[in-house]
Amino acid sequence: MAPAISSRRLAEMTTTMLSIQIEQALFELHNAVVGKRRAIDRLVGATIVGEPVGLAGPSGVGKSHLVDAVRRVFGLERVELDATAIAASADLDPGCLYVVERDDLDTAQVDQLGQTLCRSAAASVIVTTTATDPVLMPSRLREELVSYIEIPYPSAAEEMALAIDGTRPHSIDRILRADDLAAMRSTARRMPIADRVVAYAV
């Protein structure tokens, strides 16, 4: 009879498997989305912890393509968070990726969106905006976002690479499933926070 696996050893094995899956997801995204490695890494991190994130950049830099790539890899259903219905929205589904365009919202809708993000525990919400300076985003939203990811307009060389890449067919494989993401979020919440991170937050 094989020896029983301790709960600690089982937790270590689970963490290792989740780490491998994250590496696979990042590999898939880095191959599918050109020139946005830092944005990919930060967006994947926000998706794993299930916290709302701001994605900023001028029109035409590929925000929608990046969001769709992340959605595919994580196996999430994309849902447009309708600004006119934000106030009445129920708790958000952890199995969905919610996207809302901040530039289309008036002051009252911004406040309603802030309230929605406040109760969006363990759900992925991406607030897109063309305002590349976070100071220009209303404080009601900034205080609810775990990160503010900027995608600047590409350089001439990057724009050429994007144009060439756009002519090539891409297939983005689904790496994770709903229960995988749930396990990652549970593991992330149990991880200790470094003292320097706490000091920075304070």
Residue pairs with C-beta under 8 A, 6 or more apart in sequence:
5 13
14 183
14 187
15 187
18 180
18 183
18 184
18 187
21 175
21 176
21 180
21 184
22 44
22 48
22 184
24 175
25 44
25 73
25 74
25 175
25 176
26 40
26 41
26 44
28 73
28 172
28 173
28 175
29 40
29 44
29 69
29 70
29 73
29 172
30 37
30 40
32 69
32 170
32 172
33 40
33 62
33 65
33 66
33 69
34 158
34 161
34 162
34 165
35 154
35 158
35 161
35 162
36 62
36 66
36 151
39 55
39 66
39 149
39 150
39 151
40 66
40 70
42 53
42 147
42 149
43 53
43 55
43 66
43 67
43 70
43 126
43 149
44 70
45 147
46 52
46 53
46 124
46 146
46 147
46 149
47 70
47 74
47 76
47 97
47 124
47 181
48 181
48 184
48 185
48 188
49 146
49 185
49 188
49 189
50 94
50 121
50 122
50 123
50 124
50 185
51 145
51 146
51 147
52 117
52 120
52 124
52 125
52 126
52 127
52 144
52 145
52 146
53 125
53 126
53 127
53 145
53 146
53 147
53 148
53 149
54 102
54 126
54 127
54 128
54 129
54 134
54 137
54 141
54 142
54 145
54 147
54 148
54 149
55 63
55 66
55 67
55 126
55 127
55 128
55 129
55 149
55 151
56 128
56 129
56 130
56 131
56 132
56 134
56 137
56 148
56 149
56 150
56 151
57 63
57 130
57 132
57 150
57 151
57 152
57 153
58 130
58 132
58 153
59 130
60 153
61 151
61 152
61 153
61 154
62 151
62 162
63 128
63 151
66 151
67 78
67 97
67 99
67 126
67 128
68 78
69 172
70 76
70 97
71 77
71 78
71 97
72 172
72 173
72 174
73 172
73 173
73 174
73 175
73 176
74 97
74 124
74 174
74 175
74 176
74 181
75 174
75 175
75 176
75 177
75 178
75 181
76 95
76 96
76 97
76 124
76 181
77 95
77 96
77 97
78 96
78 97
78 99
79 93
79 96
79 97
79 98
79 99
80 98
80 99
80 100
81 89
81 98
81 99
81 100
81 113
81 116
81 125
83 100
83 101
83 104
83 105
83 109
83 112
83 113
84 109
86 100
86 109
86 112
86 113
86 116
87 112
87 115
89 116
91 119
91 120
91 123
92 98
92 116
92 119
92 120
92 123
92 125
93 123
94 122
94 123
94 124
94 178
94 181
94 182
94 185
95 178
96 123
96 124
97 124
97 126
98 120
98 123
98 124
98 125
98 126
99 125
99 126
99 128
100 113
100 125
100 126
100 127
100 128
101 128
101 129
102 110
102 113
102 127
102 128
102 129
102 131
102 137
102 141
103 128
103 129
103 130
103 131
105 113
107 138
110 138
110 140
110 141
111 140
113 127
113 141
114 138
114 140
114 141
114 143
114 144
116 125
117 125
117 127
117 141
117 144
117 145
118 144
122 185
127 141
127 145
129 137
131 137
132 150
132 152
134 142
134 148
137 148
142 148
154 162
176 184
